[in-house]
């Protein structure tokens, strides 16, 4: 495209075509734009000459767009929308609100509670903050930590294991989760005496959730050497595999509570200690402003304020399948 054509496609010119198309006539559009009809007609002809196309059918009394005009209108409205979006994003950054915020959450974290927090974020934040684009991503085990330290996420919820200190990373405890060893009622292990030994469990297929880490060494928990393993991508997929009697394995107690009550899964005591990992959440320390500094990271600060609530932290670990966090 020549510079003349590019220079002609200003936001004002695109807005002019949009106004004429909406108003239905040059006279009505001129009144809306505060111009005389002859001036508006002259502006349109200048644009047509610069683009070397006809934008309006001169044989019609109405402002009838040609095919070229329809194309310009369609894409012009899209460009104007993107310009508005860019202006709003720049404004948010200037007022301390991030253009986007990415939250990486382990599959163990309650999606019900997470989406309730998203609803609260959109409803409680001022206009600038409500425009922050939230991105939610599901990671597993080391993948949650990797998303944070590689800059793919701004907030990591559901860290497991001892990741150790890391420069510029702030960490806080989320809580503990009790895991139960469960099988379907018709699984061979369901009828055996407890506690189950590793030797007995090793003879049966385990269901495992794959660590989502791509660069860091993946973690493996509760698998026995030589044991057949069916690997799935999420906690929900592991639950489905266990319900279908495809294997055995550990799952968070809140996630299987209802299935155990309904007789769809059977908890079995095992000789080895059942896992009760301590979970945490973390963020980069420089992502939020310090006192008496220009504000930045206000969206992340909002989420951190929510996580300071013990009730919220507990709900993130226990509220699965719509159950209240205090169900015994």
C-alpha positions in Angstrom: 0.0 0.0 0.0 1.3 3.5 -0.9 1.9 6.1 1.9 -0.9 8.2 0.5 -3.4 5.3 1.0 -2.1 4.5 4.4 -2.2 8.2 5.5 -5.8 8.4 4.2 -7.0 5.6 6.5 -7.1 7.6 9.7 -9.3 6.8 12.6 -11.3 9.9 11.7 -11.9 8.6 8.1 -12.9 5.2 9.4 -15.2 6.8 11.9 -16.8 8.9 9.1 -17.6 5.9 7.0 -19.1 4.1 10.0 -21.2 7.1 10.8 -22.6 7.4 7.3 -23.4 3.7 7.2 -25.2 3.9 10.5 -27.1 7.1 9.7 -28.2 5.9 6.3 -27.6 9.2 4.5 -25.0 11.9 4.1 -27.3 14.5 5.4 -28.0 12.6 8.6 -24.4 11.7 9.1 -23.4 15.4 8.5 -25.7 16.5 11.3 -24.3 13.8 13.7 -20.7 14.9 12.9 -21.5 18.6 13.0 -20.6 19.2 9.4 -22.4 20.6 6.4 -23.3 17.8 3.8 -21.1 19.3 1.1 -18.0 19.1 3.4 -18.8 15.5 4.3 -19.2 14.6 0.6 -15.9 16.3 -0.1 -14.1 14.3 2.6 -15.5 11.0 1.2 -14.4 11.9 -2.3 -10.9 12.7 -1.0 -10.8 9.2 0.7 -12.0 7.5 -2.5 -9.4 9.3 -4.6 -6.6 8.3 -2.1 -7.8 4.6 -2.2 -8.7 4.7 -5.9 -12.0 3.1 -5.3 -15.7 4.0 -5.1 -17.0 3.6 -1.5 -20.6 4.6 -2.2 -23.1 4.0 -5.0 -23.8 7.4 -6.4 -26.9 6.1 -8.3 -28.7 5.6 -5.0 -30.3 8.4 -3.0 -29.3 6.6 0.2 -25.8 6.1 1.4 -25.4 2.7 -0.2 -22.0 1.2 0.2 -20.2 -0.6 -2.7 -18.5 -3.9 -2.1 -15.3 -2.0 -1.5 -17.1 0.2 1.0 -18.5 -2.8 2.8 -15.1 -4.3 3.1 -13.7 -1.0 4.5 -16.5 -0.6 6.9 -16.2 -4.2 8.3 -12.4 -4.0 8.8 -12.5 -0.3 9.8 -14.9 -1.1 12.7 -12.5 -3.8 13.8 -9.5 -1.4 13.6 -11.4 1.3 15.6 -12.2 -1.3 18.3 -8.6 -2.3 18.5 -7.6 1.4 18.8 -10.0 1.8 21.7 -8.7 -1.4 23.3 -5.1 -0.1 23.0 -6.0 3.2 24.5 -7.8 1.6 27.4 -4.8 -0.8 28.0 -2.4 2.1 28.0 -4.6 3.9 30.5 -4.7 0.8 32.8 -1.0 0.5 32.8 -0.6 4.2 33.6 -3.0 3.8 36.6 -1.2 0.7 37.9 -3.5 -2.0 36.5 -1.9 -4.7 34.4 -2.9 -5.2 30.8 -3.1 -8.9 31.5 -2.6 -11.3 34.5 -1.9 -15.0 34.1 -2.8 -17.4 36.9 -1.4 -20.9 36.9 -3.3 -23.3 39.2 -2.6 -26.9 39.9 -5.3 -29.4 39.0 -5.8 -29.9 42.7 -7.2 -26.4 43.1 -11.0 -26.0 43.2 -12.2 -24.6 39.8 -15.5 -23.7 41.5 -13.7 -21.3 43.9 -11.3 -20.1 41.3 -14.1 -18.9 39.0 -16.0 -17.3 41.9 -12.9 -15.3 42.5 -12.8 -14.3 38.8 -16.4 -13.1 39.1 -15.6 -11.1 42.2 -12.6 -9.6 40.4 -14.7 -8.4 37.5 -17.5 -7.0 39.8 -15.4 -5.4 42.5 -12.5 -3.8 40.6 -12.8 -0.2 39.3 -13.2 0.4 35.6 -9.4 0.3 34.9 -9.0 -3.0 36.7 -12.0 -4.6 35.1 -10.3 -4.3 31.7 -7.3 -6.4 32.8 -7.3 -9.6 30.7 -7.2 -12.6 33.0 -5.7 -15.8 31.7 -6.2 -19.1 33.6 -4.0 -22.0 32.9 -4.0 -25.5 34.5 -0.6 -27.0 35.4 0.4 -30.1 37.3 3.1 -30.5 40.0 6.4 -28.9 38.9 4.6 -27.3 35.9 3.0 -24.8 38.3 6.4 -23.7 39.6 7.9 -23.7 36.1 5.1 -21.4 34.7 6.0 -18.8 37.4 9.8 -18.8 37.2 9.8 -18.8 33.4 7.5 -15.8 33.3 4.5 -17.6 31.8 2.4 -16.9 34.9 2.2 -14.0 37.3 0.6 -16.0 40.1 1.0 -19.7 40.9 -1.6 -21.4 43.1 -1.2 -25.0 44.3 2.6 -25.4 44.5 3.5 -28.8 46.0 6.8 -30.1 47.4 9.8 -28.2 48.6 10.8 -25.9 45.7 13.3 -24.1 47.9 14.0 -20.4 48.0 14.2 -18.6 44.7 15.4 -15.0 44.0 12.6 -12.5 43.8 9.9 -15.1 44.4 7.5 -14.6 47.3 5.8 -17.7 48.7 2.9 -18.2 51.2 1.3 -21.4 52.5 -2.1 -22.4 51.0 -2.9 -25.3 53.3 -2.7 -29.1 53.5 -4.6 -31.7 51.6 -5.3 -35.2 52.7 -5.1 -37.8 50.0 -6.9 -41.1 50.0 -6.1 -44.3 48.2 -9.2 -45.3 46.4 -10.5 -47.9 44.0 -13.8 -48.7 42.3 -16.1 -51.1 44.3 -15.5 -54.0 41.8 -11.7 -53.5 41.7 -9.7 -56.6 43.1 -8.2 -54.4 45.8 -11.6 -53.4 47.2 -12.2 -56.8 48.8 -8.7 -57.3 50.3 -7.9 -56.9 54.0 -6.3 -53.6 55.1 -3.8 -52.1 55.3 -2.7 -52.8 51.8 1.1 -53.4 51.4 3.2 -52.0 48.6 3.8 -55.5 47.4 0.0 -56.1 46.9 -0.6 -52.6 45.3 2.4 -53.1 42.9 0.5 -55.9 41.1 -2.2 -53.5 40.0 -2.2 -50.7 37.5 -1.8 -47.2 38.9 -3.5 -44.1 37.6 -1.1 -41.1 37.5 -1.4 -37.5 36.5 1.5 -36.3 34.3 3.6 -33.5 35.5 3.2 -30.6 33.0 6.7 -29.3 33.4 8.5 -29.0 30.0 11.9 -27.7 31.1 12.3 -28.6 34.8 12.7 -32.2 35.9 9.1 -33.6 36.3 8.0 -35.0 39.7 6.6 -38.4 40.4 4.7 -39.4 43.5 3.2 -42.6 45.0 4.3 -44.9 42.1 6.0 -48.2 42.8 8.9 -49.6 40.8 7.7 -52.0 38.1 4.1 -51.0 38.5 1.9 -50.7 35.4 0.8 -47.1 35.0 -1.9 -45.3 33.1 -0.9 -41.7 32.7 -3.6 -39.0 32.3 -3.5 -35.2 31.9 -5.6 -34.0 34.9 -7.1 -34.8 38.3 -10.6 -35.0 36.7 -9.3 -37.5 34.2 -7.7 -39.6 37.0 -11.0 -39.5 38.9 -12.8 -40.7 35.7 -10.3 -43.5 35.2 -10.7 -44.7 38.8 -14.5 -44.6 38.6 -14.2 -46.8 35.5 -12.0 -49.3 37.4 -9.0 -48.8 35.2 -6.6 -48.7 38.1 -5.9 -47.5 41.6 -4.4 -44.4 43.1 -4.4 -41.5 45.5 -6.8 -38.5 45.1 -7.5 -35.5 47.3 -10.2 -36.4 49.9 -12.4 -33.4 49.0 -12.5 -34.5 45.4 -13.7 -38.0 46.1 -15.8 -37.3 49.2 -19.1 -37.5 47.4 -18.1 -40.5 45.3 -17.2 -42.4 48.5 -20.5 -41.5 50.1 -22.4 -42.7 47.1 -20.5 -46.0 46.9 -18.8 -45.2 43.6 -15.3 -45.4 45.2 -13.9 -47.3 48.1 -11.1 -45.8 50.3 -8.5 -48.3 51.4 -5.9 -48.0 54.1 -2.3 -48.6 53.0 0.8 -49.6 55.0 2.8 -46.6 53.8 1.9 -43.2 55.0 -0.8 -41.5 53.0 0.4 -38.3 51.4 -0.7 -35.0 53.0 1.3 -32.4 51.0 1.6 -28.8 52.1 0.4 -26.5 49.3 1.5 -23.0 48.6 1.1 -20.0 46.3 3.8 -17.7 44.9 4.4 -14.6 42.9 7.3 -12.4 41.7 8.1 -9.8 44.4 8.7 -7.0 41.9 5.3 -7.5 40.3 3.5 -5.4 42.9 4.4 -1.9 44.1 6.1 -1.1 47.4 4.8 1.6 49.8 5.3 5.2 48.6 6.1 4.0 45.1 4.1 4.6 41.9 1.3 2.0 41.9 1.7 -1.1 39.7 0.5 -4.6 39.8 -2.9 -3.7 41.3 -4.6 -6.7 39.7 -2.1 -9.1 41.2 -2.4 -7.2 44.6 -6.2 -7.8 44.4 -5.7 -11.6 44.1 -3.1 -11.6 46.9 -5.5 -9.8 49.2 -8.1 -12.5 48.5 -5.5 -15.2 49.3 -4.8 -13.6 52.7 -8.2 -15.0 53.8 -8.0 -18.4 55.5 -11.6 -19.1 54.2 -10.6 -18.5 50.6 -7.4 -20.6 50.9 -9.4 -23.5 52.4 -12.1 -23.2 49.8 -9.5 -23.4 47.0 -8.4 -26.8 48.4 -11.7 -28.3 49.5 -14.7 -27.0 47.5 -15.0 -29.6 44.8 -18.2 -30.6 43.1 -20.1 -27.7 44.6 -19.6 -29.0 48.2 -19.2 -26.4 51.0 -15.7 -26.3 52.5 -16.9 -27.3 56.0 -18.6 -30.6 55.0 -17.4 -33.3 57.4 
